[in-house]
Amino acid sequence: MKLVKGALMIALLTLVISPKAFAATSPALGAADPFSILAGTYTNTAPGTTLNGDLGYTTGPAVAPTVSGTTHSADSVYNQAGIDQGTALSNLNGQACSFSFAPGAINLATDTTHGPVGVYTPGIYCITGAASVGSGGTITLNGAGTYIFRMDGALTTSANSIVTTSNGASACNVWWTPTAATTLGATSTFLGTDIDASGITIGSTVTWTGRALAFGGTVSTSVDTINTVPACSAATTTSGSSGTNTGTGTTSTTPGLPNTGNAAPQKNMLWTAAPIALSVIAVVAVIYWIRVKNSKNA
Protein backbone atom coordinates (compact mmCIF):
# COMPACT_ATOMS: atom_id res chain seq x y z
CA MET A 1 0.00 0.00 0.00
CA LYS A 2 2.87 2.37 0.74
CA LEU A 3 4.22 1.86 -2.77
CA VAL A 4 0.80 2.55 -4.27
CA LYS A 5 0.45 5.74 -2.27
CA GLY A 6 3.92 6.82 -3.31
CA ALA A 7 3.18 6.24 -6.96
CA LEU A 8 -0.05 8.19 -6.73
CA MET A 9 1.80 11.07 -5.07
CA ILE A 10 4.36 11.15 -7.90
CA ALA A 11 1.56 11.20 -10.46
CA LEU A 12 -0.17 14.11 -8.76
CA LEU A 13 3.06 16.10 -8.48
CA THR A 14 3.76 15.52 -12.14
CA LEU A 15 0.35 16.94 -13.05
CA VAL A 16 0.85 19.99 -10.87
CA ILE A 17 4.27 20.96 -12.22
CA SER A 18 3.58 20.18 -15.89
CA PRO A 19 4.01 23.35 -17.98
CA LYS A 20 1.16 25.13 -19.67
CA ALA A 21 1.27 25.01 -23.44
CA PHE A 22 0.69 27.55 -26.16
CA ALA A 23 1.57 30.71 -24.20
CA ALA A 24 1.59 33.89 -26.29
CA THR A 25 5.02 35.44 -26.84
CA SER A 26 6.15 38.71 -28.39
CA PRO A 27 8.58 38.36 -31.30
CA ALA A 28 11.66 40.51 -31.83
CA LEU A 29 11.19 43.20 -34.46
CA GLY A 30 14.85 43.71 -35.31
CA ALA A 31 15.39 46.71 -37.56
CA ALA A 32 11.64 47.44 -37.60
CA ASP A 33 11.56 48.09 -33.85
CA PRO A 34 12.17 51.90 -33.81
CA PHE A 35 9.68 52.74 -36.58
CA SER A 36 6.46 54.61 -35.92
CA ILE A 37 5.50 54.07 -39.56
CA LEU A 38 6.99 51.65 -42.07
CA ALA A 39 5.29 51.81 -45.47
CA GLY A 40 5.75 51.40 -49.18
CA THR A 41 3.82 54.62 -49.76
CA TYR A 42 3.25 57.11 -46.96
CA THR A 43 0.65 59.87 -47.35
CA ASN A 44 -0.04 62.68 -44.93
CA THR A 45 -2.81 65.10 -45.82
CA ALA A 46 -2.42 67.89 -43.26
CA PRO A 47 0.25 69.49 -41.08
CA GLY A 48 0.26 68.52 -37.42
CA THR A 49 1.11 64.80 -37.56
CA THR A 50 3.79 63.83 -35.03
CA LEU A 51 5.80 60.62 -35.15
CA ASN A 52 7.82 59.93 -32.01
CA GLY A 53 10.00 57.33 -33.69
CA ASP A 54 11.44 56.55 -37.12
CA LEU A 55 9.68 56.84 -40.47
CA GLY A 56 10.32 54.63 -43.48
CA TYR A 57 8.90 54.68 -47.03
CA THR A 58 9.64 54.36 -50.72
CA THR A 59 7.21 57.12 -51.75
CA GLY A 60 6.91 59.99 -49.29
CA PRO A 61 4.11 62.39 -48.31
CA ALA A 62 3.20 65.75 -49.81
CA VAL A 63 2.97 67.20 -46.29
CA ALA A 64 5.86 66.16 -44.08
CA PRO A 65 5.09 65.12 -40.49
CA THR A 66 7.22 66.02 -37.49
CA VAL A 67 9.57 63.08 -36.95
CA SER A 68 11.62 62.76 -33.75
CA GLY A 69 13.66 59.86 -35.11
CA THR A 70 15.24 59.12 -38.48
CA THR A 71 13.52 59.11 -41.85
CA HIS A 72 14.59 56.21 -44.09
CA SER A 73 13.71 56.42 -47.78
CA ALA A 74 14.28 53.02 -49.40
CA ASP A 75 17.73 52.66 -47.81
CA SER A 76 19.36 49.54 -46.36
CA VAL A 77 17.82 50.06 -42.91
CA TYR A 78 14.39 50.38 -44.48
CA ASN A 79 14.85 47.18 -46.48
CA GLN A 80 16.07 45.24 -43.47
CA ALA A 81 13.13 46.52 -41.44
CA GLY A 82 10.82 45.09 -44.11
CA ILE A 83 12.49 41.68 -43.84
CA ASP A 84 12.26 41.77 -40.04
CA GLN A 85 8.59 42.79 -40.24
CA GLY A 86 7.92 39.65 -42.27
CA THR A 87 9.82 37.45 -39.81
CA ALA A 88 7.87 38.85 -36.85
CA LEU A 89 4.58 38.33 -38.71
CA SER A 90 5.47 34.70 -39.41
CA ASN A 91 6.19 34.18 -35.72
CA LEU A 92 2.89 35.73 -34.66
CA ASN A 93 0.89 33.68 -37.17
CA GLY A 94 2.64 30.48 -36.16
CA GLN A 95 1.48 30.62 -32.54
CA ALA A 96 -1.54 28.47 -31.71
CA CYS A 97 -4.81 30.18 -30.86
CA SER A 98 -5.77 30.32 -27.19
CA PHE A 99 -9.29 31.47 -28.09
CA SER A 100 -11.14 31.21 -31.41
CA PHE A 101 -14.24 33.32 -31.99
CA ALA A 102 -17.23 31.98 -33.90
CA PRO A 103 -16.82 32.47 -37.67
CA GLY A 104 -17.74 35.90 -38.98
CA ALA A 105 -17.15 39.54 -38.10
CA ILE A 106 -16.46 40.26 -34.41
CA ASN A 107 -16.97 43.50 -32.50
CA LEU A 108 -14.34 43.22 -29.78
CA ALA A 109 -16.06 45.92 -27.71
CA THR A 110 -19.34 43.99 -27.38
CA ASP A 111 -18.37 40.32 -27.61
CA THR A 112 -19.09 38.19 -24.53
CA THR A 113 -18.05 34.75 -25.78
CA HIS A 114 -14.40 35.28 -24.81
CA GLY A 115 -15.20 36.51 -21.28
CA PRO A 116 -16.34 39.79 -19.65
CA VAL A 117 -17.55 42.33 -22.21
CA GLY A 118 -14.77 44.63 -23.38
CA VAL A 119 -12.08 43.00 -21.22
CA TYR A 120 -9.29 40.77 -22.57
CA THR A 121 -6.55 38.90 -20.75
CA PRO A 122 -3.23 37.84 -22.31
CA GLY A 123 -3.63 35.32 -25.12
CA ILE A 124 -3.90 34.68 -28.84
CA TYR A 125 -7.33 35.65 -30.17
CA CYS A 126 -8.21 34.24 -33.60
CA ILE A 127 -10.99 35.63 -35.78
CA THR A 128 -12.11 34.05 -39.07
CA GLY A 129 -13.47 37.33 -40.39
CA ALA A 130 -13.16 41.06 -39.83
CA ALA A 131 -12.64 42.58 -36.39
CA SER A 132 -13.69 45.95 -35.01
CA VAL A 133 -13.84 48.11 -31.94
CA GLY A 134 -17.22 49.48 -32.87
CA SER A 135 -19.65 52.24 -31.94
CA GLY A 136 -17.22 54.35 -29.96
CA GLY A 137 -16.59 51.36 -27.70
CA THR A 138 -13.71 50.57 -25.38
CA ILE A 139 -11.67 47.44 -24.91
CA THR A 140 -9.33 46.97 -21.96
CA LEU A 141 -6.32 44.66 -22.06
CA ASN A 142 -6.05 43.47 -18.48
CA GLY A 143 -2.90 41.93 -17.02
CA ALA A 144 0.79 41.55 -17.84
CA GLY A 145 1.51 39.33 -20.83
CA THR A 146 1.30 39.18 -24.61
CA TYR A 147 -1.85 39.93 -26.59
CA ILE A 148 -2.15 38.79 -30.21
CA PHE A 149 -5.27 39.59 -32.25
CA ARG A 150 -5.15 37.64 -35.50
CA MET A 151 -7.94 38.08 -38.03
CA ASP A 152 -8.67 36.87 -41.55
CA GLY A 153 -10.13 40.19 -42.63
CA ALA A 154 -10.02 43.91 -41.94
CA LEU A 155 -9.42 45.69 -38.65
CA THR A 156 -11.57 48.76 -37.97
CA THR A 157 -12.00 51.04 -34.99
CA SER A 158 -14.86 53.54 -34.84
CA ALA A 159 -14.58 57.24 -34.09
CA ASN A 160 -13.85 57.98 -30.43
CA SER A 161 -13.17 54.31 -29.63
CA ILE A 162 -10.49 53.42 -27.09
CA VAL A 163 -8.05 50.56 -26.66
CA THR A 164 -6.46 50.79 -23.22
CA THR A 165 -4.49 48.73 -20.69
CA SER A 166 -4.70 47.89 -17.00
CA ASN A 167 -2.95 45.80 -14.33
CA GLY A 168 0.46 45.61 -15.98
CA ALA A 169 -0.53 45.21 -19.63
CA SER A 170 1.84 47.08 -21.96
CA ALA A 171 1.52 48.33 -25.53
CA CYS A 172 4.90 46.78 -26.30
CA ASN A 173 3.28 43.34 -26.02
CA VAL A 174 0.13 44.01 -28.08
CA TRP A 175 -0.04 42.77 -31.68
CA TRP A 176 -2.59 43.02 -34.50
CA THR A 177 -2.23 41.01 -37.74
CA PRO A 178 -5.21 41.57 -40.08
CA THR A 179 -5.17 40.16 -43.61
CA ALA A 180 -7.14 43.12 -45.02
CA ALA A 181 -6.76 46.85 -44.47
CA THR A 182 -6.70 48.59 -41.08
CA THR A 183 -8.80 51.73 -40.57
CA LEU A 184 -8.72 53.71 -37.34
CA GLY A 185 -11.61 56.09 -36.71
CA ALA A 186 -11.16 59.80 -36.04
CA THR A 187 -10.28 60.92 -32.51
CA SER A 188 -9.78 57.32 -31.41
CA THR A 189 -7.10 55.93 -29.08
CA PHE A 190 -5.22 52.83 -30.18
CA LEU A 191 -2.21 50.85 -29.02
CA GLY A 192 0.05 48.02 -30.04
CA THR A 193 1.93 47.05 -33.19
CA ASP A 194 -0.23 46.60 -36.27
CA ILE A 195 1.44 44.58 -39.05
CA ASP A 196 -0.67 45.03 -42.14
CA ALA A 197 0.74 45.29 -45.66
CA SER A 198 -2.80 45.64 -47.01
CA GLY A 199 -2.67 49.24 -45.82
CA ILE A 200 -3.29 51.31 -42.70
CA THR A 201 -5.52 54.40 -42.75
CA ILE A 202 -5.41 56.54 -39.63
CA GLY A 203 -8.29 58.98 -39.21
CA SER A 204 -7.85 62.56 -38.07
CA THR A 205 -6.53 63.25 -34.56
CA VAL A 206 -5.84 59.64 -33.61
CA THR A 207 -3.48 58.92 -30.72
CA TRP A 208 -1.59 55.66 -31.17
CA THR A 209 0.97 54.12 -28.83
CA GLY A 210 2.74 51.54 -30.94
CA ARG A 211 3.69 51.04 -34.58
CA ALA A 212 2.08 51.06 -38.02
CA LEU A 213 4.09 48.50 -39.98
CA ALA A 214 2.94 48.17 -43.58
CA PHE A 215 6.10 47.51 -45.59
CA GLY A 216 4.87 47.06 -49.15
CA GLY A 217 1.57 48.82 -48.44
CA THR A 218 0.24 52.34 -47.88
CA VAL A 219 -0.06 54.22 -44.58
CA SER A 220 -2.15 57.41 -44.41
CA THR A 221 -2.26 59.93 -41.57
CA SER A 222 -3.97 63.25 -40.83
CA VAL A 223 -3.04 65.34 -37.77
CA ASP A 224 -2.21 62.21 -35.79
CA THR A 225 0.24 61.29 -33.05
CA ILE A 226 2.09 57.97 -33.02
CA ASN A 227 4.34 57.26 -30.05
CA THR A 228 6.59 54.31 -30.84
CA VAL A 229 6.87 51.95 -27.88
CA PRO A 230 10.23 50.33 -27.18
CA ALA A 231 10.51 46.56 -27.15
CA CYS A 232 9.67 45.08 -23.76
CA SER A 233 12.77 44.37 -21.68
CA ALA A 234 12.23 40.62 -21.92
CA ALA A 235 10.02 38.24 -23.87
CA THR A 236 6.68 38.11 -22.07
CA THR A 237 4.36 35.13 -21.91
CA THR A 238 0.94 34.59 -20.48
CA SER A 239 0.78 34.04 -16.74
CA GLY A 240 2.02 30.67 -15.58
CA SER A 241 3.85 29.73 -18.74
CA SER A 242 7.16 27.95 -18.48
CA GLY A 243 7.99 27.70 -22.16
CA THR A 244 8.28 29.73 -25.32
CA ASN A 245 6.30 29.06 -28.48
CA THR A 246 8.64 29.34 -31.44
CA GLY A 247 5.88 29.51 -34.04
CA THR A 248 5.66 26.69 -36.55
CA GLY A 249 2.64 27.67 -38.64
CA THR A 250 3.06 27.67 -42.40
CA THR A 251 2.88 31.42 -42.93
CA SER A 252 4.55 33.78 -45.35
CA THR A 253 7.90 35.33 -44.45
CA THR A 254 7.98 37.57 -47.52
CA PRO A 255 8.31 41.21 -46.37
CA GLY A 256 5.03 43.06 -46.60
CA LEU A 257 2.72 40.13 -47.24
CA PRO A 258 -0.35 39.92 -44.99
CA ASN A 259 -0.76 36.96 -42.70
CA THR A 260 -2.17 33.82 -44.24
CA GLY A 261 -4.25 32.94 -41.20
CA ASN A 262 -3.54 29.23 -41.40
CA ALA A 263 -2.19 28.47 -37.98
CA ALA A 264 -4.51 25.85 -36.52
CA PRO A 265 -7.03 27.34 -34.02
CA GLN A 266 -6.80 25.58 -30.69
CA LYS A 267 -7.85 26.05 -27.12
CA ASN A 268 -5.14 26.42 -24.48
CA MET A 269 -4.02 23.06 -23.08
CA LEU A 270 -3.75 23.30 -19.29
CA TRP A 271 -1.20 20.51 -19.03
CA THR A 272 0.91 18.64 -21.53
CA ALA A 273 -0.25 15.14 -22.35
CA ALA A 274 3.09 13.34 -21.97
CA PRO A 275 3.53 13.77 -18.19
CA ILE A 276 -0.06 12.68 -17.61
CA ALA A 277 0.40 9.53 -19.65
CA LEU A 278 3.68 8.72 -17.90
CA SER A 279 2.08 9.20 -14.49
CA VAL A 280 -0.77 6.83 -15.32
CA ILE A 281 1.67 4.24 -16.64
CA ALA A 282 3.76 4.52 -13.47
CA VAL A 283 0.76 3.95 -11.22
CA VAL A 284 -0.45 0.97 -13.24
CA ALA A 285 3.04 -0.57 -13.28
CA VAL A 286 3.46 -0.28 -9.52
CA ILE A 287 0.04 -1.79 -8.83
CA TYR A 288 0.76 -4.65 -11.24
CA TRP A 289 4.15 -5.30 -9.59
CA ILE A 290 2.54 -5.43 -6.12
CA ARG A 291 -0.12 -7.86 -7.29
CA VAL A 292 2.48 -10.15 -8.88
CA LYS A 293 4.59 -10.06 -5.73
CA ASN A 294 1.60 -10.84 -3.50
CA SER A 295 0.53 -13.74 -5.71
CA LYS A 296 4.00 -15.31 -5.46
CA ASN A 297 3.96 -14.98 -1.66
CA ALA A 298 0.51 -16.53 -1.36
DALINGI-V180723 format. One record per helix or strand of 3 or more residues. SS is the DSSP state (A for helix, B for strand). FROM is the first residue (numbers start at 1). LEN is the number of residues. If there is no record, write none. Layout:
BEGIN
((SS/FROM/LEN) (SS/FROM/LEN))
END
This chain:
BEGIN
((A/2/16) (A/30/3) (B/35/10) (B/50/3) (B/54/4) (B/71/3) (A/76/19) (B/123/5) (B/131/3) (B/138/5) (B/147/5) (B/155/3) (B/162/5) (A/171/3) (B/174/5) (B/182/3) (B/189/7) (B/200/3) (B/207/15) (B/225/3) (A/273/25))
END
